[in-house]
């Protein structure tokens, strides 16, 4: 079913809710907008990702790097900061 057919048939399927609508034009617009958004979401083109896309692993682990500089940074703290 094309988007145009769906846009015209879905509001009809929701016709029972139409009786309680205050603004018919807004109700119809909302149904058409939501249906179009659904159609575009389904039709969105996708691209297969290559298997070798993974980022290369760093030689130095981040935690090890931070651990190495931690004593120096802690020694530079003020006395007030040491109590925290």
C-alpha positions as a Python dict, from the first residue, in 0.01 Angstrom:
ca = {
    (1, 'X'): (0, 0, 0),
    (2, 'X'): (145, 337, -92),
    (3, 'X'): (172, 627, 150),
    (4, 'X'): (-101, 817, -33),
    (5, 'X'): (-345, 529, -2),
    (6, 'X'): (-250, 478, 359),
    (7, 'X'): (-291, 849, 435),
    (8, 'X'): (-641, 840, 296),
    (9, 'X'): (-744, 507, 450),
    (10, 'X'): (-606, 536, 803),
    (11, 'X'): (-818, 836, 903),
    (12, 'X'): (-1119, 647, 774),
    (13, 'X'): (-1025, 356, 995),
    (14, 'X'): (-1022, 599, 1289),
    (15, 'X'): (-1363, 738, 1194),
    (16, 'X'): (-1525, 623, 1518),
    (17, 'X'): (-1299, 867, 1706),
    (18, 'X'): (-1403, 1143, 1466),
    (19, 'X'): (-1739, 1197, 1635),
    (20, 'X'): (-1574, 1328, 1951),
    (21, 'X'): (-1323, 1554, 1769),
    (22, 'X'): (-1348, 1928, 1825),
    (23, 'X'): (-1136, 2028, 1523),
    (24, 'X'): (-1183, 1792, 1227),
    (25, 'X'): (-917, 1960, 1018),
    (26, 'X'): (-653, 1918, 1291),
    (27, 'X'): (-762, 1557, 1347),
    (28, 'X'): (-723, 1476, 978),
    (29, 'X'): (-388, 1657, 957),
    (30, 'X'): (-255, 1469, 1260),
    (31, 'X'): (-355, 1135, 1112),
    (32, 'X'): (-198, 1217, 775),
    (33, 'X'): (121, 1350, 937),
    (34, 'X'): (162, 1044, 1158),
    (35, 'X'): (97, 810, 866),
    (36, 'X'): (352, 989, 648),
    (37, 'X'): (608, 974, 929),
    (38, 'X'): (546, 599, 961),
    (39, 'X'): (589, 551, 586),
    (40, 'X'): (913, 748, 579),
    (41, 'X'): (1047, 560, 880),
    (42, 'X'): (980, 224, 715),
    (43, 'X'): (1118, 334, 376),
    (44, 'X'): (1440, 476, 521),
    (45, 'X'): (1742, 347, 334),
    (46, 'X'): (1995, 155, 537),
    (47, 'X'): (2358, 76, 468),
    (48, 'X'): (2538, -241, 568),
    (49, 'X'): (2839, -168, 784),
    (50, 'X'): (3168, -340, 702),
    (51, 'X'): (3288, -603, 947),
    (52, 'X'): (3625, -429, 997),
    (53, 'X'): (3465, -101, 1104),
    (54, 'X'): (3554, -145, 1471),
    (55, 'X'): (3791, 115, 1609),
    (56, 'X'): (4146, -7, 1664),
    (57, 'X'): (4227, -81, 2026),
    (58, 'X'): (4468, 160, 2193),
    (59, 'X'): (4798, 18, 2306),
    (60, 'X'): (4766, 187, 2646),
    (61, 'X'): (4450, 119, 2840),
    (62, 'X'): (4274, 438, 2956),
    (63, 'X'): (4244, 319, 3315),
    (64, 'X'): (4616, 238, 3328),
    (65, 'X'): (4698, 584, 3192),
    (66, 'X'): (4480, 754, 3454),
    (67, 'X'): (4623, 536, 3730),
    (68, 'X'): (4974, 641, 3635),
    (69, 'X'): (4900, 1014, 3668),
    (70, 'X'): (4674, 988, 3974),
    (71, 'X'): (4948, 1015, 4242),
    (72, 'X'): (5085, 1333, 4082),
    (73, 'X'): (4741, 1494, 4060),
    (74, 'X'): (4652, 1400, 4418),
    (75, 'X'): (4977, 1551, 4545),
    (76, 'X'): (4881, 1883, 4384),
    (77, 'X'): (4552, 1910, 4577),
    (78, 'X'): (4516, 2171, 4847),
    (79, 'X'): (4478, 2064, 5211),
    (80, 'X'): (4111, 2154, 5198),
    (81, 'X'): (4058, 1930, 4893),
    (82, 'X'): (4229, 1637, 5069),
    (83, 'X'): (3949, 1624, 5328),
    (84, 'X'): (3680, 1570, 5067),
}
